Amino acid sequence: MKLYIGNIEDMSDTQFNEMVSPFGTPNTANIAKDRSTGVPRGFGFVDYANDEHARAAIAGLNGKEVNGHALKVNEARPKVAGFKN
């Protein structure tokens, strides 16, 4: 199960991995960065092979205050292709 973790401020990739690992070993855990500048965008994604680990991460991290900001954690939604107006 892939999770979205938002409202991340002042956190390195290493710190992000350390934050999500206690709930189970993730397949991947990355903070999203701007493609051109490499600056973190304030959110990240974690992919757990085990759905129970993902649910435990949601329960343990959603609303938790980290660096003065309450995290928002939920199941990631599929990426939506661009649309035309």
MITORDO-50534 format. One record per atom (N, C-alpha, C, O): residue number from 1; chain; atom name; x, y, z. Coordinates in Angstrom, 3 decimals, decimal comma. Each point is the difference from the previous one (the first is absolute). Layout:
PT  tornu  nulum  mardren        c1        c2        c3
PT    NUM      A       CA         X         Y         Z
...
END
This chain:
PT  tornu  nulum  mardren        c1        c2        c3
PT      1      A        N     0,857    -1,171     0,000
PT      1      A       CA    -0,857     1,171     0,000
PT      1      A        C     0,903     1,234     0,000
PT      1      A        O     0,971     0,083     0,752
PT      2      A        N    -1,318     0,868    -1,611
PT      2      A       CA     0,776     1,233    -0,102
PT      2      A        C    -0,693     1,093     0,802
PT      2      A        O    -1,209     0,201    -0,116
PT      3      A        N     1,994     0,505     0,933
PT      3      A       CA    -0,521     1,071     0,836
PT      3      A        C     0,531     1,351    -0,450
PT      3      A        O     1,124     0,125    -0,487
PT      4      A        N    -1,966     0,877     0,665
PT      4      A       CA     0,373     1,401    -0,188
PT      4      A        C     0,241     0,570     1,394
PT      4      A        O    -0,819    -0,191     0,899
PT      5      A        N     1,928     0,883    -0,715
PT      5      A       CA     0,274     0,674     1,269
PT      5      A        C     0,258     1,465    -0,326
PT      5      A        O     0,978     0,336    -0,669
PT      6      A        N    -1,859     0,523     1,145
PT      6      A       CA     0,094     1,416    -0,293
PT      6      A        C     0,306     0,832     1,219
PT      6      A        O    -0,038    -0,478     1,133
PT      7      A        N     0,344     1,739    -1,391
PT      7      A       CA     0,334     0,996     1,008
PT      7      A        C     1,361    -0,280     0,630
PT      7      A        O     0,208     0,213     1,195
PT      8      A        N     0,716    -0,698    -2,034
PT      8      A       CA     1,369    -0,279     0,430
PT      8      A        C     0,821     1,278    -0,145
PT      8      A        O     0,049     0,598    -1,075
PT      9      A        N     0,577    -0,196     2,138
PT      9      A       CA     0,853     1,192    -0,036
PT      9      A        C     1,363    -0,346     0,591
PT      9      A        O     0,100    -0,730     0,986
PT     10      A        N     0,936     1,265    -1,604
PT     10      A       CA     1,367    -0,139     0,519
PT     10      A        C     0,362    -1,437     0,349
PT     10      A        O     0,393    -0,286     1,131
PT     11      A        N    -0,524    -0,627    -2,108
PT     11      A       CA     0,299    -1,400     0,249
PT     11      A        C     0,823    -0,555    -1,162
PT     11      A        O    -0,329     0,223    -1,165
PT     12      A        N     1,388    -0,939     1,489
PT     12      A       CA     0,820    -0,635    -1,032
PT     12      A        C    -0,609    -1,345    -0,378
PT     12      A        O    -0,884    -0,504     0,693
PT     13      A        N     1,356    -0,075    -1,791
PT     13      A       CA    -0,457    -1,329    -0,398
PT     13      A        C     0,311    -1,029     1,092
PT     13      A        O    -0,800    -0,898     0,261
PT     14      A        N     1,959     1,038     0,367
PT     14      A       CA     0,388    -0,920     1,078
PT     14      A        C    -0,967     0,104     1,177
PT     14      A        O    -0,438    -1,018     0,535
PT     15      A        N     0,103     2,243    -0,131
PT     15      A       CA    -0,943     0,204     1,101
PT     15      A        C    -1,388    -0,543    -0,369
PT     15      A        O    -0,687    -0,582     0,839
PT     16      A        N     0,287     0,776    -2,090
PT     16      A       CA    -1,286    -0,501    -0,476
PT     16      A        C    -0,045    -1,524     0,114
PT     16      A        O    -0,983    -0,562     0,485
PT     17      A        N     2,051    -0,105    -0,935
PT     17      A       CA     0,073    -1,460     0,099
PT     17      A        C    -0,023    -0,469     1,450
PT     17      A        O    -0,650    -0,994     0,325
PT     18      A        N     1,360     1,710     0,547
PT     18      A       CA     0,012    -0,358     1,423
PT     18      A        C    -1,387     0,167     0,627
PT     18      A        O    -0,365    -0,746     0,908
PT     19      A        N    -0,396     1,714    -1,389
PT     19      A       CA    -1,341     0,254     0,539
PT     19      A        C    -0,982    -1,103    -0,390
PT     19      A        O    -0,866    -0,363     0,797
PT     20      A        N     0,987    -0,177    -2,017
PT     20      A       CA    -0,979    -0,981    -0,470
PT     20      A        C     0,399    -1,456     0,262
PT     20      A        O    -0,852    -0,887    -0,056
PT     21      A        N     2,114     0,632     0,336
PT     21      A       CA     0,491    -1,372     0,184
PT     21      A        C    -0,513    -0,726     1,239
PT     21      A        O    -0,126    -1,224    -0,047
PT     22      A        N    -0,179     1,905     1,157
PT     22      A       CA    -0,488    -0,745     1,169
PT     22      A        C    -1,301    -0,770    -0,242
PT     22      A        O    -0,331    -0,902     0,770
PT     23      A        N    -0,400     1,240    -1,814
PT     23      A       CA    -1,283    -0,656    -0,277
PT     23      A        C     0,168    -1,212    -0,906
PT     23      A        O    -0,946    -0,762    -0,196
PT     24      A        N     2,125     0,581    -0,350
PT     24      A       CA     0,305    -1,104    -0,901
PT     24      A        C     0,982     0,495    -1,038
PT     24      A        O     0,087     1,201    -0,258
PT     25      A        N     0,645    -2,112    -0,334
PT     25      A       CA     0,988     0,396    -0,992
PT     25      A        C    -0,691     0,380    -1,303
PT     25      A        O    -0,666    -0,835    -0,612
PT     26      A        N     0,815     2,078     0,181
PT     26      A       CA    -0,649     0,408    -1,250
PT     26      A        C     0,793    -0,464    -1,224
PT     26      A        O     1,225    -0,115     0,042
PT     27      A        N    -1,948    -0,147    -1,127
PT     27      A       CA     0,669    -0,284    -1,279
PT     27      A        C     0,708     1,255    -0,481
PT     27      A        O     1,148    -0,053    -0,441
PT     28      A        N    -1,840     1,183     0,530
PT     28      A       CA     0,566     1,297    -0,363
PT     28      A        C    -0,539     1,051     0,950
PT     28      A        O    -1,101    -0,134     0,534
PT     29      A        N     1,884     1,177    -0,327
PT     29      A       CA    -0,419     1,142     0,827
PT     29      A        C     0,772     1,212    -0,500
PT     29      A        O     1,217     0,092     0,163
PT     30      A        N    -1,952     0,843    -0,781
PT     30      A       CA     0,663     1,145    -0,615
PT     30      A        C    -0,782     1,287     0,232
PT     30      A        O    -1,230     0,020    -0,044
PT     31      A        N     1,972     1,046     0,289
PT     31      A       CA    -0,586     1,332     0,049
PT     31      A        C    -0,021     0,523    -1,438
PT     31      A        O     1,005    -0,077    -0,707
PT     32      A        N    -2,144     0,605     0,283
PT     32      A       CA    -0,114     0,561    -1,348
PT     32      A        C     0,825     1,272    -0,091
PT     32      A        O     0,002     0,826     0,913
PT     33      A        N     0,702    -0,682    -2,037
PT     33      A       CA     0,839     1,184    -0,219
PT     33      A        C    -0,328     0,618    -1,348
PT     33      A        O    -0,411    -0,692    -0,932
PT     34      A        N     0,597     1,993     0,839
PT     34      A       CA    -0,183     0,715    -1,255
PT     34      A        C     1,014    -0,545    -1,005
PT     34      A        O     1,183    -0,129     0,317
PT     35      A        N    -1,640    -0,187    -1,517
PT     35      A       CA     0,885    -0,610    -0,996
PT     35      A        C     1,143     0,909    -0,428
PT     35      A        O     1,106    -0,477    -0,255
PT     36      A        N    -1,355     1,761     0,174
PT     36      A       CA     1,044     0,892    -0,505
PT     36      A        C     0,953     0,488     1,087
PT     36      A        O     1,183     0,213    -0,268
PT     37      A        N    -1,678    -0,033     1,484
PT     37      A       CA     0,854     0,557     1,060
PT     37      A        C     0,433    -1,015     1,051
PT     37      A        O     0,990     0,216     0,699
PT     38      A        N    -1,732    -1,332    -0,580
PT     38      A       CA     0,311    -0,992     1,030
PT     38      A        C    -0,477     0,389     1,380
PT     38      A        O     0,307    -0,686     0,974
PT     39      A        N    -1,061     1,789    -0,867
PT     39      A       CA    -0,511     0,470     1,286
PT     39      A        C    -1,181    -0,875     0,423
PT     39      A        O    -0,897    -0,243    -0,808
PT     40      A        N     0,874    -0,238     2,061
PT     40      A       CA    -1,133    -0,806     0,481
PT     40      A        C    -1,321     0,757    -0,150
PT     40      A        O    -0,068     1,212     0,203
PT     41      A        N    -0,987    -1,969    -0,567
PT     41      A       CA    -1,309     0,602    -0,262
PT     41      A        C    -0,951    -0,074     1,197
PT     41      A        O    -1,139     0,456    -0,101
PT     42      A        N     1,581    -1,020     1,234
PT     42      A       CA    -0,834    -0,004     1,199
PT     42      A        C    -0,858    -1,235     0,173
PT     42      A        O    -0,850    -0,048     0,889
PT     43      A        N     1,064    -0,958    -1,735
PT     43      A       CA    -0,735    -1,256     0,144
PT     43      A        C     0,859    -1,138    -0,528
PT     43      A        O     0,999     0,218    -0,685
PT     44      A        N    -1,413    -1,440     1,020
PT     44      A       CA     0,736    -1,171    -0,466
PT     44      A        C    -0,906    -1,198    -0,122
PT     44      A        O    -1,183     0,059     0,334
PT     45      A        N     1,750    -1,149    -0,819
PT     45      A       CA    -0,743    -1,233    -0,183
PT     45      A        C     0,772    -1,155     0,607
PT     45      A        O     1,229    -0,045    -0,055
PT     46      A        N    -1,976    -0,896     0,639
PT     46      A       CA     0,583    -1,202     0,575
PT     46      A        C    -0,786    -1,176    -0,536
PT     46      A        O    -1,231     0,022    -0,011
PT     47      A        N     1,938    -1,050    -0,436
PT     47      A       CA    -0,652    -1,197    -0,514
PT     47      A        C     0,363    -1,179     0,897
PT     47      A        O     1,164    -0,388     0,097
PT     48      A        N    -2,171    -0,169     0,551
PT     48      A       CA     0,191    -1,184     0,847
PT     48      A        C    -0,549    -1,219    -0,747
PT     48      A        O    -1,071     0,073    -0,602
PT     49      A        N     1,791    -1,177     0,640
PT     49      A       CA    -0,492    -1,239    -0,602
PT     49      A        C    -1,148    -0,570     0,830
PT     49      A        O    -0,893    -0,659    -0,532
PT     50      A        N     0,926     0,916     1,834
PT     50      A       CA    -0,984    -0,540     0,931
PT     50      A        C    -1,025     1,088     0,346
PT     50      A        O     0,357     1,043     0,547
PT     51      A        N    -1,630    -1,293    -0,868
PT     51      A       CA    -1,057     0,981     0,266
PT     51      A        C    -0,156     0,294     1,490
PT     51      A        O    -0,368     1,114     0,373
PT     52      A        N     0,643    -2,101     0,485
PT     52      A       CA    -0,108     0,224     1,445
PT     52      A        C     1,039     1,031     0,460
PT     52      A        O    -0,280     0,827     0,868
PT     53      A        N     1,458    -0,884    -1,445
PT     53      A       CA     1,034     0,981     0,344
PT     53      A        C    -0,435     1,387    -0,448
PT     53      A        O     0,199     0,982     0,716
PT     54      A        N    -0,792    -0,904    -1,901
PT     54      A       CA    -0,473     1,296    -0,507
PT     54      A        C    -1,101     0,556     0,902
PT     54      A        O     0,007     1,189     0,319
PT     55      A        N    -0,947    -2,031     0,093
PT     55      A       CA    -1,076     0,468     0,884
PT     55      A        C     0,560     0,453     1,350
PT     55      A        O    -0,481     0,973     0,581
PT     56      A        N     1,495    -1,678    -0,087
PT     56      A       CA     0,636     0,393     1,263
PT     56      A        C     0,693     1,354    -0,160
PT     56      A        O    -0,020     0,816     0,922
PT     57      A        N     0,628    -0,573    -2,077
PT     57      A       CA     0,652     1,286    -0,249
PT     57      A        C    -1,035     1,120    -0,058
PT     57      A        O     0,239     1,087     0,526
PT     58      A        N    -1,381    -1,337    -1,157
PT     58      A       CA    -1,063     1,002    -0,048
PT     58      A        C    -0,447     0,328     1,417
PT     58      A        O    -0,100     1,170     0,367
PT     59      A        N    -0,169    -2,196     0,427
PT     59      A       CA    -0,474     0,197     1,372
PT     59      A        C     1,050     0,702     0,861
PT     59      A        O    -0,341     0,833     0,841
PT     60      A        N     1,605    -1,164    -1,046
PT     60      A       CA     1,055     0,541     0,844
PT     60      A        C     0,503     1,379    -0,402
PT     60      A        O     0,516     0,742     0,835
PT     61      A        N    -0,664    -0,395    -2,108
PT     61      A       CA     0,578     1,256    -0,470
PT     61      A        C    -1,008     1,088    -0,343
PT     61      A        O     0,338     1,182     0,067
PT     62      A        N    -1,560    -1,544    -0,430
PT     62      A       CA    -0,973     1,020    -0,394
PT     62      A        C    -0,305     0,918     1,182
PT     62      A        O    -0,439    -0,454     1,056
PT     63      A        N     0,676     1,738    -1,248
PT     63      A       CA    -0,226     0,987     1,051
PT     63      A        C     1,172     0,194     0,939
PT     63      A        O    -0,014     0,917     0,821
PT     64      A        N     1,042    -1,774    -0,928
PT     64      A       CA     1,173     0,121     0,869
PT     64      A        C     0,758     1,278    -0,347
PT     64      A        O     0,215     0,301    -1,174
PT     65      A        N     0,187     0,444     2,197
PT     65      A       CA     0,740     1,231    -0,228
PT     65      A        C     1,480    -0,311    -0,173
PT     65      A        O     0,626    -0,625     0,855
PT     66      A        N    -0,086     1,074    -1,977
PT     66      A       CA     1,420    -0,170    -0,315
PT     66      A        C     0,530     1,341    -0,473
PT     66      A        O    -0,529     0,579    -0,949
PT     67      A        N     1,561    -0,087     1,598
PT     67      A       CA     0,585     1,309    -0,332
PT     67      A        C    -1,050     1,110     0,004
PT     67      A        O     0,052     0,915    -0,822
PT     68      A        N    -1,000    -1,001     1,748
PT     68      A       CA    -1,008     1,050     0,143
PT     68      A        C    -1,176    -0,092    -0,960
PT     68      A        O    -0,828     0,909    -0,048
PT     69      A        N     0,742    -1,998    -0,722
PT     69      A       CA    -1,087    -0,156    -0,964
PT     69      A        C    -0,667    -1,362     0,185
PT     69      A        O     0,678    -1,013     0,168
PT     70      A        N    -2,019     0,996    -0,201
PT     70      A       CA    -0,747    -1,251     0,119
PT     70      A        C     0,013    -0,713    -1,347
PT     70      A        O    -0,412     0,560    -1,015
PT     71      A        N     0,892    -1,810     1,019
PT     71      A       CA     0,053    -0,778    -1,232
PT     71      A        C    -1,395    -0,392    -0,458
PT     71      A        O    -0,907    -0,185     0,811
PT     72      A        N     0,753     0,060    -2,118
PT     72      A       CA    -1,232    -0,510    -0,590
PT     72      A        C     0,394    -1,278    -0,727
PT     72      A        O     0,800     0,029    -0,936
PT     73      A        N    -1,369    -1,153     1,374
PT     73      A       CA     0,368    -1,292    -0,567
PT     73      A        C    -1,257    -0,738    -0,432
PT     73      A        O    -0,944    -0,157     0,774
PT     74      A        N     0,950    -0,295    -2,030
PT     74      A       CA    -1,108    -0,821    -0,498
PT     74      A        C     0,482    -0,843    -1,167
PT     74      A        O     1,125     0,155    -0,478
PT     75      A        N    -1,994    -1,049     0,027
PT     75      A       CA     0,348    -0,825    -1,146
PT     75      A        C     0,136     0,899    -1,227
PT     75      A        O    -0,850     0,851    -0,263
PT     76      A        N     1,928    -1,057    -0,474
PT     76      A       CA     0,243     0,818    -1,195
PT     76      A        C    -1,041    -0,316    -1,062
PT     76      A        O    -0,392    -1,151    -0,194
PT     77      A        N    -0,042     2,196    -0,482
PT     77      A       CA    -0,935    -0,168    -1,115
PT     77      A        C     0,791    -0,128    -1,287
PT     77      A        O     1,105     0,533    -0,100
PT     78      A        N    -1,646    -1,226    -0,881
PT     78      A       CA     0,711    -0,111    -1,272
PT     78      A        C     0,234     1,368    -0,630
PT     78      A        O    -0,820     0,909     0,126
PT     79      A        N     1,939    -0,787    -0,794
PT     79      A       CA     0,332     1,252    -0,676
PT     79      A        C    -1,000     0,230    -1,129
PT     79      A        O    -0,275    -0,904    -0,789
PT     80      A        N    -0,263     2,113     0,717
PT     80      A       CA    -0,974     0,339    -1,032
PT     80      A        C     0,711     0,719    -1,133
PT     80      A        O     0,746     0,955     0,216
PT     81      A        N    -0,990    -1,432    -1,422
PT     81      A       CA     0,630     0,631    -1,166
PT     81      A        C    -0,543     1,420    -0,145
PT     81      A        O    -1,120     0,289     0,423
PT     82      A        N     1,906     0,581    -1,015
PT     82      A       CA    -0,422     1,382    -0,202
PT     82      A        C    -1,299     0,070    -0,781
PT     82      A        O    -0,329    -0,894    -0,780
PT     83      A        N    -0,383     1,949     1,000
PT     83      A       CA    -1,279     0,176    -0,699
PT     83      A        C    -0,019     1,343    -0,673
PT     83      A        O     0,729     0,914     0,385
PT     84      A        N    -1,571    -0,797    -1,398
PT     84      A       CA    -0,106     1,240    -0,745
PT     84      A        C    -1,267     0,737     0,400
PT     84      A        O    -1,043    -0,615     0,222
PT     85      A        N     1,139     1,929    -0,133
PT     85      A       CA    -1,172     0,815     0,337
PT     85      A        C    -0,826     0,246    -1,223
PT     85      A        O    -1,031     0,668     0,076
END
